[in-house]
Amino acid sequence: MRVFCLRLFILLACCCGLPAWAAHGYALWGDLKYPAGFAHFDYVNPNAPKGGELRLVSNLRVSTFDKYNPFTIKGSAPAYLSELMFETLLAGSLDETASGYGLLAEDVVVSADGLSATFKLRQQARFHNGDPVLALDVKHSFDTLMGKYTSPAYKTAFEDVAGLDVLDERTVRFRFKKPNRELPLTVGGIPVFSRKWGVEANGKTKTFDLVVMDFPIGSGPYKIGPVNFGKDITYVRDANHWAKDLNVMRGTNNFDRITVKIYKDNTARLEALKAGEFDLMRFFSAGDWARRVTGRKFDSGELVKGEFKHRLPSGFQSYVLNTRRDKLKDPRVRQALGLAMDYEWMNRQMFYGAYQRVNGLFGNTDCEATGMPSDQELALMERWRDKIPKAAFGPMTVQPRTDGDSSLRANLRKAKELLKDAGWEIKDGVLRNAQGDAMTLEYLDSNEGTIRVVSQWIRALERLGIKLTFRSVDFSLYQQRMDQFDFDIISLAYQGTHNPGQEFAEMFGSVAAKTENSGNYPGVSTPAVDSLIKWMTSAKSKAELLPACRALDRVISHSHYLIPQWTAGTHRMVFNSRRLEGLSAMPPYAKGEAWVIDTWWAKSLAK
């Protein structure tokens, strides 16, 4: 969210064993946008005034928060806390991908063999309590995040990190199990917090799961200010922020206060926006955007609707099918469920034509698989031929359609044949297997309004003899059941990436499939996928990366673990034009509100 790319010189060596080379930043493939000595990022106003307040709204599905620790498993932290209060060794910009510029780190040296990265911390780096940021704090943060009280995602992300050594007061070295060009960026993205966070007045240190309402001791530009539980939280800009005068920080963190308001549901949020209770809201509902974003303040021009084009990956928002359930183990059954979804009708009737259909994992990136597999892709898949769907060796998946020469009726006929081949037939109007078990499934969600979106799918599945029940539960129970993989079908919006790496082991790796609280919700557990992820993460060049990620795209897609949903190529946002001002051009890789939070300023202060 926040960008803290500091001017520095970083000594680097490519993981492929090339000689060390000097640079002011690290890029995965060596293609940094900004040269040494650049004055500021192109997408900021270096003379933006400081002051005023930005009023935001929490878009989290949870109605409030119950902790200030965003890293532990249980509970919910306030929106934007991590981005505003914690800093990392390296940070990226909003107009390039897979690059890092120094933040807490003054320099980094990647060894010629690619087996270590050494970071030297800045002398001036300080935590909010005034303490210097030292090597022991980096080690404490790393060890804590790798411990048992934090999300398994950290263990997966750092799986190839062999350890961290403290070389001196301000120098740390990360050791890697194998060369991996991504790892310097991965470890450079570790959020760093003070060893004193969670230490009681008597000097006793709490276990990290008990660090709940202790104010975080980070080094970011904002600290927690006034809090009205259940209503709002305000972050206050740290006037003594250690990096506030660095030239490469120019134009960022312009608001003195950032207040995040909390409303109990989407209707309350929308009405509060129309009343002018906050300044910015991003819209995910095409129906709200097309029909409900109206009113007096829109007519007067105070509230402005804007669609901002981006070049972010499309992601793979999908219905997730839990293959741990016996009824969903057969890929033919999963494919049949997808055939019953009439996306064209949904987009026409409910989404106002605002979306495009998702197909695979890597839409809008170079990793996207299309057409027939290349020779390199085939070579990676060949050794697992008996564990990969036969279709993966042919053309890439194309999602079923119900327009033109296609129809839902034809798709349902195909689905019926797939179900029959899998051992399921309709008896007395109910789809049953050989043992007489009925095909009954539950769609779990924490939003009651989702029933409107899935109602067509439910009706179509009834024609196949399948009973899909919609169940809405409160967010805490929803999260608990997700963490324990206690569901048949859920919906998730997976973020895309231009440079896939170890995070895919968290989403689709066999170890994660067996680990509660992991991100492997579909339960993918196959050596073929594990092997492709390893090839992908160990690529020494983009030419090696692309066949691996495209092969993974084919295997996951043809296995039908996910039923792809939809995506949009713009960020739809409403902002208060009388209170906010910013540059008109959004950087191509900004994520919605991040652009405004990072770089806009209070209009009343502009001269």
C-alpha positions as CSV (number, residue, x, y, z in Angstrom):
1,M,0.0,0.0,0.0
2,R,2.6,2.5,1.2
3,V,5.7,3.1,-0.9
4,F,9.0,3.8,0.8
5,C,11.6,3.4,-2.0
6,L,14.7,5.1,-0.7
7,R,17.7,6.3,-2.8
8,L,20.7,4.0,-2.2
9,F,23.3,1.9,-3.9
10,I,22.7,-1.8,-3.7
11,L,25.4,-4.4,-4.6
12,L,23.8,-7.4,-6.2
13,A,24.8,-10.6,-7.9
14,C,22.5,-12.6,-10.1
15,C,21.5,-16.1,-8.8
16,C,22.7,-17.6,-12.0
17,G,26.3,-17.1,-10.9
18,L,27.1,-13.9,-12.9
19,P,29.6,-11.4,-11.4
20,A,28.3,-8.9,-8.8
21,W,27.0,-5.7,-10.2
22,A,26.3,-2.3,-8.5
23,A,22.9,-0.8,-8.6
24,H,20.5,1.3,-6.5
25,G,17.8,-1.4,-6.4
26,Y,17.1,-5.1,-7.0
27,A,14.9,-6.3,-9.9
28,L,13.9,-9.9,-10.4
29,W,15.1,-9.9,-14.0
30,G,17.5,-7.0,-13.7
31,D,15.3,-4.3,-15.3
32,L,14.8,-1.5,-12.8
33,K,12.8,1.4,-14.1
34,Y,14.4,4.2,-12.1
35,P,18.1,5.1,-12.5
36,A,20.5,5.9,-9.7
37,G,19.9,9.4,-8.2
38,F,16.3,9.8,-9.4
39,A,14.6,12.7,-7.6
40,H,11.2,11.1,-7.0
41,F,8.8,8.6,-8.4
42,D,6.9,9.7,-11.5
43,Y,3.4,9.2,-10.0
44,V,3.9,11.5,-7.0
45,N,3.6,15.3,-6.6
46,P,7.0,16.1,-4.8
47,N,5.5,19.4,-3.6
48,A,2.3,17.9,-2.2
49,P,1.2,19.7,1.0
50,K,1.1,17.9,4.3
51,G,-1.8,17.9,6.6
52,G,-5.6,17.3,6.7
53,E,-7.5,14.1,7.0
54,L,-8.4,11.3,4.7
55,R,-11.6,9.5,5.7
56,L,-11.8,5.9,4.5
57,V,-14.2,3.1,5.0
58,S,-13.3,-0.5,5.9
59,N,-14.3,-2.9,3.1
60,L,-13.4,-5.9,5.2
61,R,-16.3,-8.4,5.6
62,V,-15.7,-8.4,9.3
63,S,-17.8,-5.7,11.0
64,T,-15.1,-4.6,13.4
65,F,-11.7,-5.5,14.8
66,D,-10.5,-7.2,18.0
67,K,-6.7,-7.0,17.9
68,Y,-3.8,-4.8,16.8
69,N,-1.6,-7.7,15.8
70,P,-2.1,-8.4,12.0
71,F,0.2,-11.4,12.0
72,T,-1.4,-13.9,14.4
73,I,-4.0,-16.4,13.2
74,K,-6.9,-15.6,15.4
75,G,-9.0,-12.4,15.4
76,S,-9.3,-9.5,13.0
77,A,-7.0,-6.5,12.8
78,P,-8.1,-3.0,11.6
79,A,-7.9,-2.3,7.9
80,Y,-4.7,-0.8,6.6
81,L,-2.8,-1.3,9.9
82,S,0.0,-3.4,8.4
83,E,0.6,-1.0,5.5
84,L,0.7,2.1,7.5
85,M,2.6,1.0,10.6
86,F,5.2,-1.5,9.5
87,E,8.1,-1.2,7.1
88,T,10.3,-3.7,5.3
89,L,13.9,-4.0,4.2
90,L,13.0,-3.3,0.6
91,A,9.9,-1.8,-1.0
92,G,8.5,-1.6,-4.5
93,S,7.0,1.2,-6.6
94,L,3.6,1.4,-8.1
95,D,4.7,1.7,-11.7
96,E,6.9,-1.5,-12.1
97,T,6.8,-5.1,-11.1
98,A,9.2,-7.4,-9.3
99,S,11.6,-4.8,-8.1
100,G,12.7,-3.5,-4.7
101,Y,14.4,-0.3,-3.5
102,G,15.9,0.1,-0.1
103,L,13.7,1.1,2.8
104,L,15.0,0.0,6.2
105,A,18.1,-1.5,4.4
106,E,20.9,0.8,3.3
107,D,22.3,-1.8,0.9
108,V,22.0,-5.5,0.1
109,V,24.5,-7.9,-1.4
110,V,23.4,-11.0,-3.1
111,S,26.1,-13.6,-3.2
112,A,27.4,-14.8,-6.6
113,D,26.1,-18.3,-6.0
114,G,22.7,-17.0,-5.1
115,L,22.7,-18.7,-1.7
116,S,22.6,-15.6,0.5
117,A,21.5,-12.0,0.7
118,T,23.1,-9.6,3.2
119,F,21.3,-6.4,4.3
120,K,22.8,-3.4,6.0
121,L,20.3,-1.4,8.0
122,R,20.2,2.4,7.9
123,Q,21.8,4.3,10.8
124,Q,18.8,6.6,11.0
125,A,16.0,4.0,11.0
126,R,13.9,4.3,14.1
127,F,10.9,2.6,15.7
128,H,8.0,4.7,16.9
129,N,9.4,4.5,20.5
130,G,12.6,6.1,19.3
131,D,14.7,2.9,19.4
132,P,17.0,2.2,16.5
133,V,16.0,-0.6,14.1
134,L,18.7,-3.2,14.6
135,A,19.7,-6.5,13.2
136,L,18.3,-8.3,16.3
137,D,14.9,-6.8,15.6
138,V,15.0,-8.2,12.0
139,K,16.0,-11.6,13.4
140,H,13.2,-11.4,16.0
141,S,10.6,-10.5,13.4
142,F,11.7,-13.3,11.1
143,D,11.8,-15.9,13.9
144,T,8.4,-14.8,15.2
145,L,6.8,-14.9,11.8
146,M,8.2,-18.4,11.3
147,G,6.8,-19.5,14.7
148,K,3.7,-21.4,15.5
149,Y,1.4,-18.4,16.3
150,T,1.4,-16.8,12.9
151,S,-0.2,-17.6,9.5
152,P,1.3,-20.7,7.7
153,A,1.7,-18.4,4.7
154,Y,4.9,-17.1,6.2
155,K,6.4,-20.6,6.6
156,T,5.5,-21.3,3.0
157,A,6.9,-18.1,1.6
158,F,10.2,-18.6,3.5
159,E,10.4,-22.3,2.9
160,D,13.7,-22.0,1.0
161,V,15.3,-19.7,3.6
162,A,17.8,-21.8,5.6
163,G,18.3,-19.2,8.3
164,L,19.2,-15.7,9.3
165,D,22.5,-14.7,10.8
166,V,23.2,-11.5,12.7
167,L,26.6,-10.3,11.5
168,D,26.9,-7.1,13.5
169,E,24.6,-4.5,15.1
170,R,23.1,-3.4,11.8
171,T,23.8,-6.3,9.3
172,V,21.9,-9.5,8.7
173,R,22.4,-12.3,6.2
174,F,19.7,-14.6,5.0
175,R,20.9,-18.0,3.9
176,F,19.0,-19.8,1.2
177,K,18.6,-23.6,0.6
178,K,19.0,-23.1,-3.1
179,P,19.5,-20.3,-5.6
180,N,16.3,-18.5,-6.3
181,R,16.2,-15.0,-7.9
182,E,12.9,-14.3,-6.1
183,L,14.3,-14.8,-2.5
184,P,16.0,-11.4,-2.1
185,L,12.7,-9.8,-2.8
186,T,10.9,-12.2,-0.6
187,V,13.1,-11.7,2.5
188,G,13.3,-8.0,1.7
189,G,9.5,-7.9,2.2
190,I,9.5,-9.1,5.8
191,P,7.6,-6.7,8.0
192,V,10.0,-5.6,10.8
193,F,8.8,-4.9,14.3
194,S,10.6,-4.2,17.6
195,R,11.7,-6.9,20.1
196,K,9.9,-4.8,22.7
197,W,6.5,-5.3,21.2
198,G,4.7,-7.6,23.7
199,V,7.2,-7.0,26.6
200,E,5.3,-6.2,29.8
201,A,6.3,-3.6,32.4
202,N,7.9,-6.2,34.6
203,G,10.2,-7.3,31.7
204,K,8.4,-10.5,30.9
205,T,7.8,-11.3,27.2
206,K,4.4,-12.6,26.1
207,T,4.1,-15.4,23.7
208,F,3.1,-13.8,20.3
209,D,-0.4,-15.2,20.4
210,L,-1.0,-13.1,23.5
211,V,0.2,-9.9,21.8
212,V,-3.3,-8.8,21.0
213,M,-4.1,-5.2,22.0
214,D,-0.6,-4.1,22.6
215,F,0.1,-1.1,20.4
216,P,2.4,-2.2,17.6
217,I,6.0,-0.9,17.7
218,G,6.8,-0.5,14.1
219,S,8.7,2.1,12.1
220,G,6.1,3.3,9.6
221,P,4.9,6.8,9.0
222,Y,1.7,6.4,11.0
223,K,0.8,5.4,14.6
224,I,-2.5,4.4,16.1
225,G,-4.5,7.5,17.3
226,P,-8.1,7.8,18.6
227,V,-10.1,4.6,18.5
228,N,-13.9,4.2,18.8
229,F,-14.4,0.5,18.9
230,G,-17.0,-0.7,16.5
231,K,-17.1,2.7,14.8
232,D,-13.7,3.9,13.6
233,I,-9.9,4.0,14.1
234,T,-7.6,6.9,13.3
235,Y,-3.9,6.6,12.2
236,V,-1.9,9.7,13.0
237,R,1.2,10.6,11.0
238,D,4.4,10.4,13.0
239,A,5.9,13.9,13.0
240,N,9.2,12.4,13.9
241,H,9.1,9.6,11.3
242,W,12.7,8.8,10.6
243,A,12.4,8.8,6.8
244,K,10.2,11.8,6.4
245,D,12.9,14.1,4.9
246,L,14.5,11.6,2.5
247,N,14.2,12.9,-1.0
248,V,12.9,9.6,-2.4
249,M,10.0,9.8,0.1
250,R,8.9,13.1,-1.5
251,G,5.2,13.2,-2.3
252,T,4.0,10.3,-0.1
253,N,2.2,10.1,3.3
254,N,0.6,13.5,2.9
255,F,-2.3,13.2,5.3
256,D,-1.9,14.1,9.0
257,R,-4.7,11.7,9.9
258,I,-6.2,8.7,8.2
259,T,-9.5,7.6,9.7
260,V,-11.1,4.3,8.8
261,K,-14.8,4.2,9.5
262,I,-16.6,0.9,10.2
263,Y,-20.2,0.1,9.1
264,K,-22.2,-3.0,9.7
265,D,-23.0,-3.9,6.1
266,N,-22.7,-2.7,2.5
267,T,-26.0,-0.8,2.6
268,A,-24.9,1.2,5.5
269,R,-21.6,2.0,3.8
270,L,-23.3,3.1,0.7
271,E,-25.7,5.4,2.4
272,A,-22.9,6.9,4.5
273,L,-20.9,7.6,1.3
274,K,-23.9,9.5,-0.1
275,A,-24.2,11.5,3.1
276,G,-20.5,12.5,2.8
277,E,-19.3,10.7,5.9
278,F,-16.1,9.6,4.2
279,D,-14.0,10.5,1.2
280,L,-13.2,7.4,-0.7
281,M,-14.8,4.1,-1.5
282,R,-13.9,1.4,-4.0
283,F,-16.7,-0.6,-5.5
284,F,-16.8,-4.3,-6.2
285,S,-20.5,-4.6,-7.0
286,A,-21.4,-3.8,-10.6
287,G,-25.0,-3.4,-9.5
288,D,-24.1,-0.8,-6.9
289,W,-21.9,1.0,-9.4
290,A,-24.5,1.1,-12.2
291,R,-27.6,1.8,-10.2
292,R,-27.0,3.0,-6.6
293,V,-24.2,5.5,-6.8
294,T,-26.5,8.5,-7.2
295,G,-27.7,11.4,-5.2
296,R,-27.5,15.1,-4.4
297,K,-23.7,15.1,-3.8
298,F,-23.1,13.3,-7.1
299,D,-25.3,15.8,-8.9
300,S,-23.4,18.7,-7.4
301,G,-20.0,17.3,-8.3
302,E,-18.9,16.9,-4.7
303,L,-18.7,13.1,-5.1
304,V,-17.1,11.9,-8.3
305,K,-17.3,8.4,-9.9
306,G,-14.0,7.4,-11.5
307,E,-13.0,4.2,-13.4
308,F,-9.2,4.0,-13.4
309,K,-7.6,1.6,-15.8
310,H,-4.7,-0.6,-14.5
311,R,-2.3,-3.2,-15.8
312,L,-2.6,-5.5,-12.8
313,P,-2.9,-9.2,-13.4
314,S,-6.6,-10.2,-13.6
315,G,-6.2,-12.7,-10.8
316,F,-8.4,-15.8,-10.6
317,Q,-11.5,-15.0,-8.6
318,S,-13.2,-18.4,-8.4
319,Y,-15.6,-20.7,-6.7
320,V,-13.4,-23.1,-4.8
321,L,-14.2,-26.8,-4.7
322,N,-12.9,-28.6,-1.7
323,T,-11.5,-31.9,-3.0
324,R,-11.1,-33.2,0.6
325,R,-14.9,-34.0,0.3
326,D,-15.5,-37.4,-1.3
327,K,-18.2,-36.0,-3.6
328,L,-15.7,-33.5,-5.1
329,K,-12.7,-35.8,-5.6
330,D,-13.5,-36.7,-9.2
331,P,-12.5,-34.0,-11.7
332,R,-15.4,-35.0,-13.9
333,V,-17.8,-34.0,-11.2
334,R,-16.0,-30.7,-10.7
335,Q,-16.1,-30.0,-14.4
336,A,-19.8,-30.8,-14.5
337,L,-20.5,-28.2,-11.8
338,G,-18.8,-25.6,-13.8
339,L,-20.8,-26.4,-16.9
340,A,-24.0,-25.5,-15.0
341,M,-22.9,-21.9,-14.4
342,D,-24.4,-19.5,-16.9
343,Y,-21.9,-16.6,-16.8
344,E,-23.2,-14.8,-19.9
345,W,-26.7,-14.6,-18.3
346,M,-25.2,-13.3,-15.0
347,N,-23.0,-10.7,-16.7
348,R,-26.0,-9.5,-18.7
349,Q,-28.6,-9.5,-16.1
350,M,-26.7,-8.7,-12.9
351,F,-23.3,-7.2,-13.8
352,Y,-24.4,-4.8,-16.5
353,G,-21.7,-6.2,-18.8
354,A,-19.0,-4.9,-16.6
355,Y,-16.8,-8.0,-16.3
356,Q,-14.8,-10.4,-18.4
357,R,-14.6,-14.1,-17.6
358,V,-11.6,-15.4,-15.8
359,N,-10.0,-18.4,-17.5
360,G,-6.7,-19.5,-15.7
361,L,-4.3,-18.4,-13.0
362,F,-2.3,-15.8,-14.9
363,G,-4.6,-13.7,-16.9
364,N,-3.2,-10.4,-18.2
365,T,0.4,-11.6,-17.7
366,D,3.1,-13.2,-19.7
367,C,2.5,-16.4,-17.7
368,E,-0.9,-16.9,-19.1
369,A,-1.3,-20.2,-21.0
370,T,-3.0,-20.1,-24.4
371,G,-3.5,-22.5,-27.3
372,M,-1.3,-25.7,-27.4
373,P,1.5,-26.3,-24.9
374,S,5.0,-25.5,-26.1
375,D,7.7,-28.2,-26.3
376,Q,9.2,-26.8,-23.0
377,E,5.8,-27.0,-21.2
378,L,5.3,-30.6,-22.5
379,A,8.7,-31.6,-21.2
380,L,7.9,-30.4,-17.7
381,M,4.6,-32.2,-17.7
382,E,5.7,-35.4,-19.4
383,R,7.2,-37.2,-16.3
384,W,3.8,-36.8,-14.6
385,R,1.6,-37.8,-17.5
386,D,-0.2,-40.5,-15.4
387,K,-1.0,-37.9,-12.7
388,I,-2.1,-35.0,-15.0
389,P,-5.4,-34.8,-16.8
390,K,-5.0,-35.9,-20.4
391,A,-6.6,-32.6,-21.5
392,A,-3.7,-30.6,-20.1
393,F,-1.5,-31.9,-23.0
394,G,-3.9,-30.3,-25.5
395,P,-5.4,-26.8,-25.9
396,M,-5.7,-24.6,-22.9
397,T,-9.1,-24.5,-21.2
398,V,-11.8,-22.3,-22.6
399,Q,-14.7,-21.6,-20.3
400,P,-18.2,-22.8,-21.4
401,R,-20.4,-20.2,-22.9
402,T,-24.2,-19.9,-23.3
403,D,-24.3,-17.3,-26.1
404,G,-24.0,-17.6,-29.9
405,D,-23.9,-21.2,-31.0
406,S,-23.7,-22.4,-27.4
407,S,-26.4,-22.9,-24.8
408,L,-26.9,-23.8,-21.2
409,R,-29.0,-26.8,-22.3
410,A,-26.1,-28.2,-24.3
411,N,-23.7,-27.6,-21.4
412,L,-26.0,-29.4,-19.0
413,R,-26.2,-32.4,-21.4
414,K,-22.4,-32.6,-21.4
415,A,-22.4,-32.2,-17.6
416,K,-24.9,-35.1,-17.3
417,E,-22.5,-37.4,-19.4
418,L,-19.5,-36.4,-17.2
419,L,-21.5,-37.2,-14.1
420,K,-22.6,-40.6,-15.5
421,D,-19.0,-41.5,-16.4
422,A,-18.1,-40.6,-12.8
423,G,-20.7,-43.0,-11.4
424,W,-23.6,-40.6,-10.8
425,E,-27.1,-40.9,-12.3
426,I,-30.4,-39.4,-11.6
427,K,-32.8,-41.6,-9.7
428,D,-36.3,-40.3,-8.9
429,G,-35.1,-36.8,-9.7
430,V,-32.0,-37.0,-7.4
431,L,-28.4,-37.5,-8.6
432,R,-27.0,-40.5,-6.7
433,N,-23.9,-42.7,-6.9
434,A,-23.8,-46.5,-6.8
435,Q,-24.1,-46.5,-3.1
436,G,-27.3,-44.5,-3.2
437,D,-25.7,-41.3,-1.8
438,A,-27.4,-38.1,-3.0
439,M,-25.3,-35.3,-4.5
440,T,-25.9,-32.6,-1.9
441,L,-23.5,-29.7,-1.5
442,E,-23.3,-26.5,0.6
443,Y,-22.1,-23.1,-0.6
444,L,-20.7,-21.2,2.3
445,D,-20.5,-17.5,2.5
446,S,-20.5,-14.6,5.0
447,N,-22.6,-12.3,2.8
448,E,-26.3,-12.9,2.6
449,G,-26.5,-10.9,-0.6
450,T,-24.5,-13.5,-2.5
451,I,-27.6,-15.7,-2.8
452,R,-28.7,-13.4,-5.7
453,V,-25.6,-14.2,-7.6
454,V,-25.6,-18.0,-7.2
455,S,-29.4,-18.5,-7.6
456,Q,-29.1,-19.2,-11.3
457,W,-26.4,-21.8,-10.6
458,I,-28.5,-23.4,-8.0
459,R,-31.5,-23.7,-10.4
460,A,-29.3,-25.2,-13.1
461,L,-27.8,-27.7,-10.8
462,E,-31.3,-28.8,-9.8
463,R,-31.8,-29.8,-13.4
464,L,-28.9,-32.2,-13.0
465,G,-30.4,-33.6,-9.8
466,I,-27.9,-31.8,-7.6
467,K,-29.0,-29.9,-4.5
468,L,-26.8,-26.9,-3.7
469,T,-27.7,-25.2,-0.5
470,F,-26.7,-21.7,0.2
471,R,-25.6,-21.0,3.8
472,S,-24.7,-17.6,5.1
473,V,-22.9,-17.4,8.5
474,D,-21.3,-14.6,10.4
475,F,-17.7,-13.7,9.5
476,S,-16.0,-15.3,12.5
477,L,-17.6,-18.7,11.9
478,Y,-16.9,-18.4,8.2
479,Q,-13.3,-17.7,8.9
480,Q,-13.1,-20.6,11.4
481,R,-14.6,-23.0,8.9
482,M,-12.3,-21.9,6.1
483,D,-9.3,-22.3,8.4
484,Q,-10.4,-25.9,9.2
485,F,-11.4,-26.6,5.5
486,D,-14.9,-27.3,6.7
487,F,-16.8,-26.4,3.6
488,D,-17.9,-27.8,0.2
489,I,-17.8,-24.7,-1.9
490,I,-16.7,-21.1,-1.2
491,S,-15.8,-18.1,-3.3
492,L,-12.4,-16.4,-3.2
493,A,-10.8,-13.5,-5.0
494,Y,-7.2,-14.6,-5.6
495,Q,-4.8,-11.8,-6.5
496,G,-2.8,-12.3,-9.6
497,T,0.9,-11.7,-10.1
498,H,3.3,-11.0,-12.9
499,N,6.0,-13.0,-11.2
500,P,4.6,-16.1,-9.5
501,G,6.7,-17.7,-6.8
502,Q,6.7,-19.6,-3.5
503,E,3.3,-18.3,-2.6
504,F,1.8,-20.9,-5.0
505,A,3.0,-23.6,-2.7
506,E,0.8,-22.0,-0.1
507,M,-2.2,-22.1,-2.5
508,F,-1.6,-25.4,-4.2
509,G,1.2,-27.3,-2.5
510,S,0.8,-30.8,-0.9
511,V,2.2,-29.7,2.4
512,A,-0.2,-26.8,2.6
513,A,-3.1,-29.1,1.8
514,K,-2.5,-30.9,5.1
515,T,-1.9,-27.7,7.1
516,E,-4.9,-26.0,8.8
517,N,-5.0,-22.2,8.3
518,S,-3.1,-22.6,5.1
519,G,-4.2,-21.1,1.8
520,N,-4.7,-24.4,0.0
521,Y,-8.5,-24.3,0.1
522,P,-9.2,-26.7,-2.8
523,G,-6.9,-29.3,-1.2
524,V,-4.6,-29.7,-4.2
525,S,-2.1,-32.5,-3.3
526,T,-0.2,-33.9,-6.2
527,P,3.5,-34.4,-7.0
528,A,2.9,-32.9,-10.4
529,V,1.8,-29.6,-9.1
530,D,4.6,-29.6,-6.4
531,S,7.2,-30.2,-9.1
532,L,5.9,-27.4,-11.4
533,I,5.9,-25.0,-8.5
534,K,9.5,-25.9,-7.7
535,W,10.5,-25.4,-11.4
536,M,8.7,-22.1,-11.3
537,T,10.4,-20.8,-8.1
538,S,13.9,-22.0,-9.2
539,A,13.8,-20.3,-12.6
540,K,17.0,-18.4,-13.3
541,S,15.6,-16.4,-16.2
542,K,12.3,-15.4,-17.5
543,A,12.7,-17.9,-20.3
544,E,12.8,-20.6,-17.7
545,L,9.9,-19.2,-15.7
546,L,7.4,-18.9,-18.5
547,P,7.1,-22.6,-19.4
548,A,6.8,-23.6,-15.8
549,C,4.1,-21.2,-14.9
550,R,2.2,-21.9,-18.1
551,A,2.4,-25.6,-17.4
552,L,1.1,-25.0,-13.9
553,D,-1.8,-22.9,-15.4
554,R,-2.8,-25.8,-17.6
555,V,-2.7,-28.5,-14.9
556,I,-4.7,-26.5,-12.3
557,S,-7.2,-25.4,-14.9
558,H,-7.8,-28.8,-16.5
559,S,-8.1,-30.4,-13.1
560,H,-11.2,-28.1,-12.4
561,Y,-10.3,-27.4,-8.7
562,L,-11.7,-23.9,-9.3
563,I,-14.7,-22.6,-11.2
564,P,-13.5,-19.3,-12.7
565,Q,-15.6,-16.2,-12.1
566,W,-15.0,-12.7,-13.4
567,T,-12.6,-9.8,-13.4
568,A,-12.5,-6.1,-14.4
569,G,-9.8,-4.0,-15.9
570,T,-10.5,-0.9,-13.9
571,H,-10.7,0.2,-10.3
572,R,-14.1,1.7,-9.7
573,M,-13.8,4.4,-7.0
574,V,-15.9,7.3,-5.7
575,F,-13.9,10.2,-4.2
576,N,-14.8,13.5,-2.6
577,S,-13.5,16.1,-5.1
578,R,-13.9,19.0,-2.6
579,R,-11.6,17.4,0.0
580,L,-9.1,15.4,-2.0
581,E,-6.7,16.2,-4.8
582,G,-4.1,14.1,-6.7
583,L,-2.4,13.6,-10.0
584,S,-4.7,12.5,-12.7
585,A,-2.7,9.5,-14.0
586,M,-2.8,6.4,-11.8
587,P,0.3,4.3,-11.9
588,P,-0.3,1.0,-13.7
589,Y,0.2,-1.4,-10.9
590,A,-1.5,0.5,-8.1
591,K,-4.1,-1.5,-6.1
592,G,-7.2,0.7,-5.8
593,E,-7.1,2.8,-2.7
594,A,-3.3,2.5,-2.4
595,W,-2.8,5.2,-5.0
596,V,-4.9,7.7,-3.0
597,I,-3.6,6.7,0.4
598,D,0.0,6.9,-0.8
599,T,0.1,10.0,-3.0
600,W,-3.0,12.2,-2.8
601,W,-3.3,15.2,-0.4
602,A,-6.0,17.4,1.3
603,K,-7.3,19.9,-1.3
604,S,-7.9,22.6,1.3
605,L,-4.2,22.8,1.8
606,A,-3.3,23.2,-1.9
607,K,-2.2,26.7,-2.9
